[in-house]
Amino acid sequence: LRRCPAHPAPCAGAEQREKQYRAHRGFGDRRGGVISARTYFYADEAKCDQHMEIFLRCIDASGGNSEDGFSAVKLTALGRPQFLLQFSEVLVKWRRFFHQMAAEQGQAGRAALETKLEVEKLQEALANLGIATKAESQHWFTGENLGQSGTVDLLDWNSLIDSRTKLSKLLLVPNMKTGQLEPLLSRFTEEEDLQMKRMLQRMDVLAKRAAETGVRLMVDAEQSYFQPAISRLTLEMQRRFNRDRAVIFNTYQCYLKEAYDNVTVDVELSRREGWHFGSKLVRGAYMEQERNRAAQIGYEDPINPTYEKTNEMYHRCLDYILEEIKHGRKANVMVASHNEDTVKFTLRRMMELGIHPSERKVSFGQLLGMCDQITFPLGQAGFPVYKYVPYGPVNEVLPYLSRRAQENRGFMKRASRERDLLWSEFKRRLFAGSLFGPNH
């Protein structure tokens, strides 16, 4: 994401919206360039209710067939994506405003959690911008923890717009033109506000069913211009449902340049508030589309420049969560990967950190029909390992699977390797006279 200039131009109104968070006709069909993910389109509220019912049946099926099962959902199936765009824009502007203030205090370029604003200087800056006088902003930086150290970090900053009960009510974004903090709702029509509430209600229904049936609910990651809102809504569910164990899992796309910041900030939030951090790590499914959109619309490519950089990011995020598991035992991670090197990395670090498979803090996941040479040995060794099962009408599932094969360009090589391994094992058992033994 681009760094804000020291003195940004007025950014009020929809016409001034950040390019990344505008709806663009050329990218209205979000399937373009996406080869490994299901895309939902908003038709009406009734269709969203149908999607919710399908997700509920999926949760029930998972709970009835597997202990500690998982079920995956997409938030674009549960409401109008335009709300996610608007919400993401507000969240990103609020975060950039924080980093703009940090740059003015000489802290540009620091990691997210290392950036701390001095409260007095921050209040002076807010007054100079005409947003609030020092007297008016005084109450913003009071409370049990906020501002007591004389500094405000990103989590403190985010808490200024966090109502904990009704997300929309206190979400404010600075309007540099008028010098006022404007509520998100001021941009919504009455119908749009209702659509937002319905999305939150559907999420609540799914989370409650998951908690009741012992199923962990994984909220899938989507395009970067939706993701800030998706992650924020998922965090709200984690606050409510992850008090005693990890029920809600957020998904982190490690091909994003900001993945490590996102992971570390959310882990720190879970520490401060005392809930169980649940995460799924993936490399990412929208690279070609993301890059085309950034180039054509004119904003910085949010994706890591190379596959190697994405691998480094994946292992860096994973290692941070594994360290958190070691020290606090309140973090959980699903390593959703077909990459053998990543699986080996995870096993080695688990052994070094003393994380035993029986703790079930670290799970592994692969797509049904892919990489069984990874899945089966992990399961036989006692690791929690899951197969991601696509289901639905044949005409919808088969194109999805073919795209997954296309995405995994080494898939045919792996399939050939699996065949060779199976044939070698068959011959070994045949010559050893154990082909039909009791253990096989």
Secondary structure, 3 states (H helix, E strand, C coil): CCCCCCCCCCCCCHHHCCHHHCCCHHHCCCCCCCCCCCCCCCCCHHHHHHHHHHHHHHHHHHHHHCCCCEEEECHHHCCCHHHHHHHHHHHHHHHHHHHHHHHHCCCCCCCHHHCEEEHHHHHHHHHHCCCCCHHHHHHHHCCCCCCCCCEEEHHHHHHCCCCCCCCCCCCEEEECCCCEEEEHHHHCCHHHHHHHHHHHHHHHHHHHHHHHHCCEEEECCCCCCCHHHHHHHHHHHHHHHCCCCCCEEEEEECCECCHHHHHHHHHHHHHHHCCCEEEEEECCCCHHHHHHHHHHHCCCCCECCCHHHHHHHHHHHHHHHHHHHHHHCCEEEEEECCCHHHHHHHHHHHHHHCCCHHHCCEEEEEECCCCHHHHHHHHHCCCCEEEECCCCCHHHHHHHHHHHHHHCCCHHHHHHHHHHHHHHHHHHHHHHCCCCCCCC
